[in-house]
Amino acid sequence: MRLIVTATAALMLSLPAFAESHGSSYLASELMAPCQEADNDARGGAPAETECEQYIMGYVEALMATGMAGAGTEICPPEQNTADEVRWAFIRWVYGDFGARRAMAASEAMMGTLKDNFACAN
C-alpha cells in the first residue's frame, strides 16, 4: 500500500514538470486536424468528428454552466446543431488569420470563434 501511495505521489509531482516541458496547451492547429479530417475521411470521418465535436461541446457547455454564455452574456451559441455550427465557425475563424491563430491555445481560439460568430443580440 505504501508503495502505491509513494508511486502516486511521485507521479503527481512530476506531471506539472512534464506538462511544462511538453507545452501544456492544446493548440488550435491540433484541434483543426480532427475538425477537418471529419469532412475529408473517406469512411465518413466519425472518429475525428467525435473528437472535434466533443471538445467543442465540452467547451460550450462549460461556458453555459458557468454563466459565461447564454442569455444575458456576450456569447449565445446556436441552439440547434451546435457542434457542427461551431465546428465550421472555428475552422473559418482560424483560417481568417491562419499564421497567428493556428499557434493559439485551442481554448483561446474557441473563445475568439464564439465571440466573433455567436455574439448575443442585445
C-alpha positions as CSV (number, residue, x, y, z in Angstrom):
1,M,0.0,0.0,0.0
2,R,2.8,2.4,0.9
3,L,4.4,1.7,-2.5
4,I,1.3,2.7,-4.3
5,V,0.9,5.9,-2.4
6,T,4.6,6.8,-2.9
7,A,4.4,6.0,-6.6
8,T,1.2,8.0,-7.0
9,A,2.7,11.0,-5.2
10,A,5.9,10.8,-7.4
11,L,3.7,10.7,-10.5
12,M,1.6,13.7,-9.4
13,L,4.6,15.8,-8.6
14,S,6.2,15.0,-12.0
15,L,3.1,15.9,-14.1
16,P,3.5,19.7,-13.9
17,A,7.1,19.5,-15.0
18,F,6.2,17.2,-17.9
19,A,3.4,19.4,-19.0
20,E,5.6,22.5,-18.8
21,S,8.4,20.9,-20.9
22,H,5.9,19.5,-23.4
23,G,3.7,22.5,-23.7
24,S,0.6,22.4,-21.6
25,S,-1.7,24.0,-24.2
26,Y,-3.7,22.1,-26.8
27,L,-3.2,24.3,-29.8
28,A,-5.8,25.5,-32.3
29,S,-3.8,23.7,-35.1
30,E,-4.2,20.4,-33.1
31,L,-7.9,20.8,-32.9
32,M,-8.1,21.8,-36.5
33,A,-6.8,18.4,-37.5
34,P,-9.7,16.3,-36.4
35,C,-12.2,19.0,-37.2
36,Q,-11.1,18.9,-40.9
37,E,-10.5,15.2,-41.0
38,A,-14.1,14.7,-40.2
39,D,-15.0,16.0,-43.6
40,N,-12.1,14.5,-45.5
41,D,-12.2,10.9,-44.3
42,A,-13.5,8.5,-47.0
43,R,-15.0,6.4,-44.2
44,G,-17.3,9.2,-43.1
45,G,-14.9,10.7,-40.5
46,A,-16.9,9.6,-37.5
47,P,-14.0,9.1,-35.1
48,A,-12.4,12.5,-36.0
49,E,-15.7,14.3,-35.9
50,T,-16.4,12.9,-32.5
51,E,-13.0,14.1,-31.2
52,C,-13.6,17.6,-32.6
53,E,-17.2,18.0,-31.6
54,Q,-16.7,16.6,-28.1
55,Y,-14.1,19.2,-27.4
56,I,-16.3,21.9,-28.8
57,M,-19.4,20.8,-26.9
58,G,-17.4,20.4,-23.7
59,Y,-16.1,24.0,-24.1
60,V,-19.5,25.4,-25.0
61,E,-21.3,23.5,-22.2
62,A,-18.7,24.6,-19.6
63,L,-19.3,28.3,-20.6
64,M,-23.1,27.7,-20.3
65,A,-22.8,26.0,-17.0
66,T,-20.7,28.8,-15.5
67,G,-22.9,31.6,-16.8
68,M,-20.3,32.8,-19.3
69,A,-22.5,32.1,-22.3
70,G,-26.2,32.2,-23.0
71,A,-28.9,34.8,-22.4
72,G,-27.6,37.9,-20.7
73,T,-24.0,37.3,-21.8
74,E,-21.8,38.3,-24.8
75,I,-21.9,34.7,-26.3
76,C,-25.1,33.0,-27.4
77,P,-24.2,29.6,-29.0
78,P,-26.6,28.3,-31.6
79,E,-29.5,26.4,-30.1
80,Q,-29.6,23.7,-32.9
81,N,-26.8,21.8,-34.4
82,T,-24.4,23.5,-32.0
83,A,-21.4,21.2,-32.5
84,D,-21.5,21.4,-36.3
85,E,-22.2,25.1,-36.4
86,V,-19.4,25.9,-34.0
87,R,-17.0,23.5,-35.8
88,W,-17.5,25.2,-39.1
89,A,-17.2,28.7,-37.5
90,F,-14.0,27.6,-35.7
91,I,-12.4,26.3,-38.9
92,R,-13.3,29.6,-40.8
93,W,-12.1,31.7,-37.8
94,V,-8.7,30.1,-37.6
95,Y,-8.2,30.3,-41.3
96,G,-9.1,34.0,-41.2
97,D,-5.6,34.7,-39.8
98,F,-4.0,31.2,-40.0
99,G,-0.4,32.3,-39.4
100,A,-1.2,33.7,-35.9
101,R,-4.3,31.8,-34.9
102,R,-3.0,28.2,-35.5
103,A,-0.4,28.7,-32.7
104,M,-3.0,29.9,-30.2
105,A,-4.3,27.7,-27.4
106,A,-7.4,25.9,-28.7
107,S,-9.4,27.3,-25.8
108,E,-8.4,30.9,-26.8
109,A,-9.3,30.2,-30.4
110,M,-12.7,28.8,-29.3
111,M,-13.4,31.9,-27.3
112,G,-12.5,34.1,-30.3
113,T,-14.7,32.0,-32.5
114,L,-17.6,32.2,-30.2
115,K,-17.3,36.0,-29.6
116,D,-16.9,36.8,-33.3
117,N,-19.6,34.4,-34.6
118,F,-22.1,33.9,-31.9
119,A,-22.5,37.3,-30.2
120,C,-25.8,37.8,-28.4
121,A,-28.2,40.2,-30.0
122,N,-28.9,42.7,-27.2
